[in-house]
């Protein structure tokens, strides 16, 4: 299993490098859109829809909202990011009360709040520079990798046993420590003030954990372990981008508010 996870991760990183630094910008943006729509298809699996046609209806809704944000109200991106920030704070509080029943209409609304702001945030970061998007992803991956390794080695105290029994507070600490190392390294090479970048990266890393737990709540409610099987050893698209969904809008907002040149 570990070997499969490593091979899949390496291939994914190579593909990401090509998308960000080789492909034309318009193609890269289309790839980002395709990833979000693949995530929408998987989220539709949480909705208990009766047929594929009904499942496609959710994908069509997400595609329509993405198009609206690009072509109709592109100047409202900041507002959407702020809405997403509020949503993820609510999701954070929600994790303390789970298990709770999640009605179908709530699953639809939450799917929109997870997927559409993530799409807008990723496009915004890519438009700033591929490095900005890469750095946001590196923060999420550092938090995830550090949590996985520290949890395996030292994990004892459960973080949220009713949502994700494998996650521990020791893993959280390990993930954030790796984020600290990444932030210090990036600040040194990018000539960014550590006093500003470090707490910002820690906040993004912490919120990425909330994204992971939130999507896990919906998976548990739907009775599935993984959202899909696209990535061998890793699960589906949502299993790979659940943390990004929470972290990317905050990262995008932070760059706007703080004026960080990363």
N, C-alpha and C positions, 0 to 999 in steps of 0.2 A: 504493500500500500504506500509506504513512504517513498519507494523508488518511483512509483507511478506519479505521485504528487510532485516530486522533484522534476521529472521529465516534462510533465504538463506545465509546470511553472516556467521552466526554461523556454519551452516553445512559445508560451504565451508572452513572455518578455521579448522574445525576438520579433514576434508579430507586432507587439506594441511599438517597438522601436521603428519598424518599417512604417507603421501607420503614422506615427508622430513626426518622423524625420525624413521619410523618403517619399511617401505618397503626396500628391497635390492636396492643398488644403480642402478643396471641395470634396474630394474622395474621402479624406480623413473624417470630415464632418458627417458624411454619409455612413461611414463605418460606425461612428459614435451613435448615430440615430438607429442603426440596425441593432446594435447591442442593447439599447434601451427598449426597442420593440421586442427583442427576444426576451428581455426581462418582463415585459408586459404579458407576453404569452404565458410565461411561467407563473406570474402573479394571478392570471386568470384561472390557474389551477387551484387557487385558494378560494375561489368564489362559488364552487360547487355548481358550475353551469352545466346544463344538461347535454349540450352537444358542441361540436367544434365550431359550428356557425355562431353559437352564443359566445364561445370563447374568443372568436375573432372580433366580436363586437367590442370587447374590452380593448383589444389591440387597436382597433380602429379609433376608439375614443382617445387613447393615448396619442396616437399618430395625429389626430385632428388638433389636440391641444398643443402638441409640439409645433405643428405648423402655425397655429395662431400666435404662439410666442415668438416665432421667427419672422413671420411675414405681416402680422397684423399689429401686434403690440410689442415690438422689439425693445422699445424704450421702457418697458415695465419689468425688465429683468430684476432690478433691485427689489421691487415690491414683491415679486415671487420669491426671491431669496429670503426676504424678511418673513414671509408667510412660512416658508420652509423651516426657518430657524425656530419660529414659535411652535410649529408642528413637532419638531424633534425634541423640544423641551417638554411638550405634552407627552410624547412617546417615552421619554425618560421617566416621567412620573408614573406613566402607565405600567412600566415594568415592575414597579413596587407592588402593584395590586393584582398582577396576573397570577393564577388563571381567572379570566373574566370572559363571559360570552361576548363574541364579536359578531353582531348581525351582518347580514350580507351587504346592506347598503353602506355600512361603515367600512367594510373591506374594499368596496369600490372606491370610496372617497380616499381612504388611506393609500390605496394603490396609486391614485393620481398624485397625492402629496409626496409619495416616495419617488416616483419615476420622472415626472415632468420637471420639477426643480433640479433633479440630478442632471437631466439632459441639458437644461439651460446653463447650469453651472459648468459642466464639462466643456460646452461650446465656448463659454466666456473665457475660461482658463486657457483653452487651446488658442483662442483668438489673441489673448495677451502674448503668449509664446508657448511652444511645446514644452519648454522647461518648466513653466508654471504648472501645467497639467501634470507633468511627470513628478514634480515635487509633491503635489497633493497626493498622488497615488503612492509615492514612496512613504509618506507619513502613515497612510493607512496600512500599507504592507509591513512597515516596521512595527506598528502596534500589534498587528495580527501575528507576525512571526515571533516577536518577543513574547507575546502572550502564550503562543503555542509551546515554545521551548521551555519557558519558565514554568508553565502549568504542568508540563510533562515531568519536569525535574523536581519541582518544589511544591506543586499544587496540593493544598490541603483544605483551605476554607472556600466553600462554594460561593460563587458570585450570585447566581440566580438559578438555583436548582430546579425551580418549577418551569423555567424557560429553556435553559441549556445546562444540563447537569455537569458537563465536562469543563465548564469555565470556572476559574477560581480567581480569588483576589490576588494571589501570588502571580498568576498569569497577567492580570491587569498591571501590576507593578512592573513586571518584566517587560511588557509591551511599552509602557510609558518610558522606561529607562532606555530602551532602544530608540524611541522617538527623541529623547534628549540627545543621544549620541548623534543621530541624524541631523538634528537642528543645529548643534554646535559645529558639525562638519560643514553643513550648507552655509551657515553664517560666515564661517571662515573664508570659504572659497567665493561666496557671492558678495562678500563685504557688506553684510547686513548686520545691524545692531542686535547682539544676542539678547539684550534685555527686552527687546520687542518680539523677536522671532521665537524665542524659547517658550514663553507662556502661550503664545499663539499656537504653536505646533502641539503643545500639550493639550490645549483645548480641542483642537481638531482631532488628535489621537483619541482623546477620551470620548468625544462624540461618535467616532467611528465604532466604538464598542457598543454604544447605544443603538446604532444602526443594525449591527449584527444581532443584538438581542431582540430588537423590534421585529425584524423579518422572521426570526425564530419563533416569535409568538404566533405569527400568522401561519407558519408551517405547522406548528403544533396544533393549532385550531383546525387546520385542514387535514391533520393526520398524516403528514408526509415528513420524511427525514431530510431529503434534499429537494430543492425546487426543480431540479432536472438532472440530466446526465451528460451534458455537453462536454464537460471537462473531466476526463478520467481522474479519479482520486479526489476531485474537488467538488463535484456536483454540477449544478446548473449555473446559468448566468447570474441569477439573484444570489446564489451562494458566494459568488465572487465579488459582486458589487454592492452587497447589502451595507457594508461599512462605508463604501464610497458614497452611497446615497445620502448618508447623514453628514459625512465630512466635507464633500465637495461644495455644497451651498455655503457652509460656514467659512470655508477657505476662500471662496470667491468674494463673500461679503467682507472678510478681513482684509483682503488685498485692496478693496475699494476704500474701506474706512481708514486703514492704517497707512495706506500708500506704500506698502512694502514692494520693493523691486526684487522678486526672487527668481 
